[in-house]
Amino acid sequence: MKLRVVLFCVSLLILSSCGSSKKASRTKKDAGVVLNEPKPVKTPTSSEVERTKDLITKNSNLNKQTLDYIRKYAAVSVKEMHLHRIPASITLAQGILESGRGRSELALKSNNHFGVKCHSEWQGQRVYHDDDHKGECFRKYQYVESSYGDHSAFLTQRRRYAFLFNYRSDDYKGWARGLRKAGYATDKKYPNKLIKIIEDYRLYEFDKIKNKSFNADDKTIEVVIDDARPKKSIGRYYEVKKGDTLYSIARKFNTTVAVIKEINGLKDNVISIGQHLLTR
């Protein structure tokens, strides 16, 4: 009888050991690679403090957390607009809506303000969160600003969003409806939600800010290539125009398609009108 009890206890210990080993292995696998994200630099002011003060004066019922979010990230949205031709109002409104003003569980745990999922090409760290399906994989960032940059890359490097760049940079209504049409969100009310945020908080004013203090040329940037190692590049951006292909751009700047794809972190040959590409 004693022998049976001993054998039973040993079996339990073995099973427990196997189970914990499997769990640890899964955690290690799911952790992903810690990418070397560039540390955010102070972005030129977009007068966001003055603009939000003016909003409060005219409408004291506006949400204070939303106003705080605008003060924090309006300048980042303007910077992304000048780099990638995505209206600052759209980026900022999406950030407010997708992240719950920066207070959602996903935003707080992973600095992911746009709900960008892992997808097959993502090599960085990840978190799991219930969305359309249970336990979906989302990207995790070290800095919120990295989330903003990844959001721009997501829109500029996917063919289904290419038509959006035919809209004027101040056509926030066209962009809001176009995002829904392209499949960015499944919520039928998504465009109206974005438009309401933009108009309630007059985010369209950020679309009018000229590119004076922030210059997209001659910037040192980090480009993450397939093996997730950062590559420092100093060079000039070229804005993609109608009729351009990677091959024609490579010939124009006396380089190769492979080089342009590598320094811009492109996975395929798809480019969009208005997209900014490093050429050297």
Summary of the structure (lengths in Angstrom):
residues: 280
radius of gyration: 22.7
end to end distance: 77.6
largest distance: 85.5
contacts: 797
relative contact order: 0.13
helix: 51%
strand: 10%
